[in-house]
Amino acid sequence: MIDIELKIKSRDINTLIDAIKKNVRNPDIDLVRKAYFFAEESHKNQQRLSGEPYIIHPLEVAIILANMGLDTFTIAAALLHDVVEDTENTLDEIEKLFGNDVALLVDGVTKISSLKKQSKSSKQAFNLRKMLLATIKDMRVILIKLADKLHNMRTIMFQPDHKQLEIAQEVLDIYAPLAGRLGISKIRSELEDLAFHCLNHEEYHEIANKVAQQKYKLDEFIESVRSVLRKKFDELHIHAEIAGRVKHYYSIFRKMKSQNKTIDDIFDIRAIRIITEEIRDCYGVLGVVHTLWTPITSRFKDYIAVPKSNMYQSLHTTVIGPDNHPLEIQIRTREMHRTAENGIAAHWAYKEREKEGAKEYRQITILKNIDKLGKESNSREFIKELKMDLYEDEIYVFTPKGKIVKLAQGSTPVDFAYAIHSEVGSHCIGAKVNHTLVPLRTELKSGDIVEVLTSAKGHPSESWLKFVKSANARYKIRSYLRKVQETEKEKQNKAETPKQTKSVEVSVPEKDLIKIRKVAKKNKIGIRVEGTSNVLIRLSQCCQPIPGDDVVGFITRGRGITVHKKNCPSLRRMRVEKERFIDIRWEEDYDNAIYPVKIKVLGDDRPNLLKDIAEEISICKSNIIKVEAQIINGNQAEFKMILEVKNTDHLSEILKHLKKIKNITDVFKLSEKVVRK
């Protein structure tokens, strides 16, 4: 547990060198000393808000990384991480003096200087995006940034109150979850507690005081558990380290909120961690624990057999311990414990070759997703998508052949399809979960067996973006939709740009205009014609205009005026006869007209689907003139309908109602779908 009221310790370069010698393999001490003295000289006229020399901050950041076992290039970059941003020194100088590796790391954590005119939120988005994209090339960038944030949070009491709240919220929203997704629980826990202290001061102290009051009882309880386990392990000649701990304060607070309980109602704030030498010992220890106390089966997790996407491995079990209180027990090897504490940093520091560690960390889901998100042009969209990724819990589902697939909680068969392969996702037309056909928006659960149905004619739908969870799926769907739009633009560019048409202006006596209105009402076509007398008016079947649409008239030979939507593709071939276009508008005071409109409804087939569609159309006070239904692509129901509607608002209401029906995947007006394609 951390102590929030920290006093700044007087530490110097020797403290850092001692930490390096203790934790870092094959260190280059001369490089570190050179970086320290260069940074000290660069920042010599600068002070922190605490009144200390500025060099204290990069020194503390470097010490955090040295204690994590990071290499001396990273430690040197940590010492220099503010030099380019806050002094007159340039990145070229850093590269010349300390090499390309160090310069790239410094550049990765340096804010973009050209954003001075941008808003605060835009600056944050651009800088965070830049840093995370640099992380894809070298994960040490994010480790430096996390260590930087950690020391800033340890000394946040020197910031003005409003600034404390702002920084703490950003840490809780972005950096603590990011540390968690990278498996660095040691930094994540401390960042969460420090931010929690700033943002929820009273709740923090309430929990801290309660834990302090119960300290003797908690210590006694944990010691009794350790004693029972130690005795049993000695009998069975099991070598294991047993440690007790109290969950960190923010973790307790989160549990209180999610379960709507007070701290007095939370009994599993204590936990036991057992560290063994080999994997086989973990399962042996688990058996011993379950013979001593009754396990709560729903709370057992085997993250050794199925590691988390951040490489975390451990056995988790919750038992009914002494005094009938729940007790959480984690069992892992020493190597697993290093990974649990330091995440990707452990894999970088403890691999024989750095490139092996680099290869493994790139398999972490969040980093792969950041790589894909980085291809999006909008930085704010990048941050929005990132936050969605940061807060995802994981589920584990199976292919029909038994392969395990990790997905975000709330994922659907579409997410699963893209996780298997982008081509599977792109041609997905349906899915079976546990051998039963289900809608594509179905939420998957751990243990589900998922089979994807594909077709060469299948393609991503815009409607999928409403329910997919994974960044990978969202990226692939958007990429496909973007290509479709680009193809359409290319086709339009090849065609000659339509010239602006002029309407026919004819002076019409008032008595003739009245006649037109009467004819229009008689034929139930609420159209008013500007500058024309009594004529035959009909609605185009190619674009099916209805009141509310922006329309234009086209004078046909012997058939009066045909009404088209102004964006109707058919008008392109008529543009050469501009003199035949005429301005028209809908009558505003005529409510009794009705108009036939063709729509298409797509959905996953089920009993009574057509009945439910008909009921919703009836509720919207519309009439079905004609309906055609068929099953396509295995299990997809397709309905083509002609409905009677009053105007665009009436049609929108109908489409909105239909989209809410269970199993419906897409609803659209046929002519509009043609235009979009």
Long-range contacts (C-beta under 8 A, 24 or more apart in sequence): 1-193, 1-211, 1-246, 1-248, 1-249, 2-190, 2-193, 2-194, 2-248, 4-193, 4-194, 4-197, 4-204, 6-154, 6-155, 8-50, 8-52, 8-56, 8-155, 11-56, 11-59, 11-60, 11-63, 12-59, 13-59, 15-59, 15-63, 16-59, 16-62, 16-63, 16-66, 16-75, 19-63, 19-66, 19-67, 20-66, 20-72, 20-75, 23-66, 23-67, 23-68, 23-69, 23-349, 24-66, 24-69, 24-70, 24-71, 24-72, 24-75, 24-349, 25-69, 25-71, 25-349, 27-71, 27-72, 28-72, 28-73, 29-72, 31-72, 31-73, 31-76, 31-98, 32-62, 32-72, 32-75, 32-76, 32-79, 34-76, 34-97, 34-98, 35-75, 35-76, 35-77, 35-79, 35-80, 35-98, 35-102, 36-62, 36-79, 38-79, 38-80, 38-83, 38-97, 38-98, 39-79, 39-80, 39-82, 39-83, 42-83, 42-87, 42-89, 43-82, 43-83, 43-86, 43-87, 46-86, 46-87, 48-155, 48-158, 49-155, 49-158, 49-159, 50-155, 50-158, 54-82, 54-86, 57-82, 57-151, 57-152, 57-155, 58-82, 60-151, 60-154, 61-144, 61-147, 61-148, 61-150, 61-151, 62-147, 64-147, 64-150, 64-151, 65-143, 65-144, 65-147, 68-143, 68-147, 68-342, 68-345, 68-346, 68-349, 69-342, 69-345, 69-346, 69-349, 69-350, 70-140, 70-143, 70-345, 70-348, 70-349, 71-140, 71-348, 71-349, 71-354, 73-99, 73-101, 73-102, 73-105, 73-140, 74-105, 74-140, 74-143, 74-144, 76-102, 77-101, 77-102, 77-105, 77-106, 77-109, 77-140, 77-144, 78-144, 78-147, 78-148, 80-106, 81-105, 81-106, 81-109, 81-110, 81-144, 81-148, 84-110, 85-110, 85-111, 85-113, 104-134, 104-137, 104-138, 105-138, 105-140, 105-141, 105-144, 107-134, 108-134, 108-135, 108-137, 108-138, 108-141, 108-144, 109-134, 109-141, 109-144, 109-145, 109-148, 121-380, 122-379, 122-380, 124-170, 124-383, 125-379, 125-380, 125-382, 125-383, 126-379, 128-174, 128-383, 128-386, 129-374, 129-379, 129-382, 129-383, 132-370, 132-374, 132-386, 133-370, 133-371, 133-374, 135-367, 135-370, 136-362, 136-367, 136-370, 136-371, 136-374, 138-358, 139-182, 139-344, 139-348, 139-358, 139-361, 139-362, 139-367, 140-348, 142-178, 142-182, 143-184, 143-344, 143-345, 145-175, 146-175, 146-178, 146-179, 146-184, 146-187, 146-191, 147-187, 149-175, 149-191, 150-187, 150-190, 150-191, 150-194, 153-190, 153-191, 153-194, 153-195, 154-194, 156-194, 156-198, 164-198, 165-198, 165-199, 167-198, 168-194, 168-195, 168-198, 168-199, 169-195, 169-199, 171-195, 172-196, 172-199, 173-387, 174-386, 174-387, 174-390, 177-390, 177-391, 178-366, 178-390, 179-343, 180-310, 180-390, 181-309, 181-310, 181-364, 181-365, 181-366, 181-389, 181-390, 182-310, 182-343, 182-344, 182-364, 182-366, 182-367, 183-308, 183-310, 183-311, 183-312, 183-339, 183-340, 183-342, 183-343, 183-344, 183-346, 183-364, 184-341, 184-342, 184-343, 184-344, 184-345, 185-312, 185-340, 185-341, 185-343, 186-341, 186-342, 189-248, 189-250, 189-251, 190-248, 192-248, 192-250, 192-251, 193-248, 193-249, 193-250, 195-250, 196-249, 196-250, 196-253, 200-253, 203-253, 204-249, 204-253, 206-263, 207-249, 207-252, 207-253, 207-263, 208-249, 210-263, 210-264, 211-246, 211-249, 211-252, 211-269, 218-246, 218-269, 218-270, 219-244, 221-270, 221-322, 221-323, 221-325, 222-270, 222-272, 224-322, 225-272, 225-321, 225-322, 225-327, 226-272, 228-292, 229-272, 229-274, 229-288, 229-289, 229-292, 232-288, 232-292, 233-285, 233-288, 236-284, 236-288, 238-276, 238-281, 238-284, 238-285, 238-288, 239-276, 239-277, 239-281, 240-274, 240-275, 240-276, 240-281, 240-285, 241-274, 241-275, 241-276, 242-272, 242-273, 242-274, 243-272, 243-273, 243-274, 243-275, 244-270, 244-271, 244-272, 244-273, 245-270, 245-271, 245-272, 245-273, 246-270, 246-271, 247-271, 267-325, 267-326, 268-318, 268-325, 268-326, 268-327, 268-328, 270-327, 270-328, 271-327, 271-328, 271-329, 271-330, 272-327, 272-328, 272-329, 272-330, 273-329, 273-330, 273-331, 273-332, 273-337, 274-329, 274-330, 274-331, 274-332, 275-332, 275-333, 275-334, 275-337, 276-331, 276-332, 276-333, 276-334, 277-333, 277-334, 278-333, 279-304, 279-333, 281-333, 282-315, 282-331, 282-332, 282-333, 283-315, 285-331, 286-315, 286-317, 286-331, 289-317, 289-319, 289-329, 289-331, 290-317, 290-319, 292-319, 293-319, 293-320, 293-321, 293-327, 294-319, 294-320, 295-319, 296-320, 296-326, 299-328, 304-332, 304-336, 306-396, 306-404, 306-406, 308-394, 308-406, 309-364, 309-365, 309-366, 309-394, 309-406, 310-343, 310-344, 310-364, 310-365, 310-366, 311-339, 311-343, 311-344, 311-347, 311-360, 311-361, 311-363, 311-364, 312-336, 312-339, 312-340, 312-343, 313-339, 313-340, 314-340, 365-389, 365-406, 366-390, 368-472, 369-470, 369-471, 369-472, 369-475, 372-471, 372-472, 372-475, 373-471, 373-475, 375-475, 376-475, 376-478, 385-471, 385-474, 388-469, 388-471, 389-471, 392-469, 395-444, 395-445, 395-446, 396-446, 396-447, 397-444, 397-445, 397-446, 397-447, 397-448, 397-449, 397-450, 398-447, 398-448, 398-449, 398-450, 399-449, 399-450, 399-451, 400-449, 400-451, 405-450, 407-444, 407-469, 407-470, 408-469, 408-470, 409-469, 410-443, 410-469, 411-443, 411-444, 411-468, 411-469, 411-470, 412-440, 412-441, 412-442, 412-443, 412-444, 412-467, 412-468, 412-469, 413-438, 413-440, 413-442, 413-444, 413-450, 413-452, 414-440, 414-441, 414-464, 414-467, 414-468, 414-473, 415-444, 415-468, 415-469, 415-470, 415-472, 415-473, 416-444, 416-450, 416-452, 417-452, 417-454, 417-473, 418-468, 418-470, 418-472, 418-473, 418-476, 419-470, 419-472, 419-473, 420-452, 422-476, 424-452, 424-454, 425-460, 425-473, 425-476, 426-458, 426-459, 426-460, 426-476, 426-480, 427-454, 427-455, 427-456, 427-458, 427-459, 428-452, 428-453, 428-454, 428-458, 429-453, 429-454, 429-455, 429-458, 429-633, 429-634, 429-636, 430-604, 430-633, 430-634, 430-635, 430-636, 437-604, 437-605, 437-635, 438-604, 439-603, 439-604, 439-662, 439-663, 439-665, 440-464, 440-467, 440-604, 440-665, 441-466, 441-467, 441-665, 453-633, 453-634, 453-635, 455-633, 455-634, 457-633, 458-633, 461-665, 461-666, 463-665, 463-666, 484-677, 488-676, 488-677, 495-572, 498-571, 498-572, 498-575, 499-575, 499-578, 501-552, 501-575, 501-578, 501-581, 502-578, 502-579, 502-581, 503-530, 503-531, 503-581, 503-582, 503-583, 504-531, 504-532, 504-555, 504-579, 504-581, 504-582, 504-583, 505-531, 506-531, 506-532, 507-531, 508-532, 508-533, 517-587, 520-587, 520-590, 521-590, 521-592, 521-593, 524-592, 524-593, 524-594, 525-563, 525-593, 526-586, 526-587, 526-590, 526-593, 527-563, 527-584, 527-585, 527-586, 527-587, 528-584, 528-585, 528-586, 528-587, 529-553, 529-561, 529-582, 529-584, 530-582, 530-583, 530-584, 530-585, 531-582, 531-583, 532-561, 532-582, 535-560, 535-561, 536-560, 536-561, 537-561, 537-563, 538-562, 538-563, 539-563, 539-595, 540-564, 540-565, 540-568, 540-570, 542-568, 542-569, 542-570, 542-671, 543-567, 543-568, 543-569, 543-570, 543-671, 543-675, 544-595, 544-596, 544-597, 544-598, 544-669, 544-670, 544-671, 545-595, 546-595, 546-597, 546-645, 546-646, 546-647, 546-648, 546-651, 547-586, 547-593, 547-595, 547-646, 547-647, 547-648, 548-586, 548-647, 548-648, 548-649, 549-648, 551-584, 551-585, 551-586, 552-581, 552-582, 552-583, 552-584, 553-581, 553-582, 553-583, 553-584, 554-580, 554-581, 554-582, 555-580, 555-581, 555-582, 556-580, 565-671, 567-675, 568-671, 569-674, 569-675, 586-647, 591-646, 593-646, 594-623, 594-644, 594-645, 594-646, 595-644, 595-645, 595-646, 595-647, 596-625, 596-642, 596-643, 596-644, 597-642, 597-643, 597-644, 597-645, 597-651, 597-669, 598-640, 598-641, 598-642, 598-669, 598-670, 598-671, 599-640, 599-641, 599-643, 599-654, 599-655, 599-667, 599-668, 599-669, 599-670, 600-638, 600-639, 600-640, 600-641, 600-666, 600-667, 600-668, 600-670, 600-673, 601-637, 601-638, 601-639, 601-641, 601-658, 601-664, 601-666, 601-667, 602-636, 602-637, 602-638, 602-639, 602-664, 602-665, 602-666, 602-667, 603-636, 603-637, 603-661, 603-663, 603-664, 603-665, 603-666, 604-635, 604-636, 604-637, 604-663, 604-665, 605-631, 605-635, 605-636, 605-637, 605-663, 606-662, 606-663, 609-637, 609-661, 609-663, 610-637, 610-639, 612-661, 612-662, 613-639, 613-658, 613-661, 613-664, 616-654, 616-657, 616-658, 616-660, 616-661, 617-641, 617-643, 617-654, 617-657, 617-658, 619-657, 620-650, 620-653, 620-654, 620-657, 622-650, 622-654, 636-665, 640-670
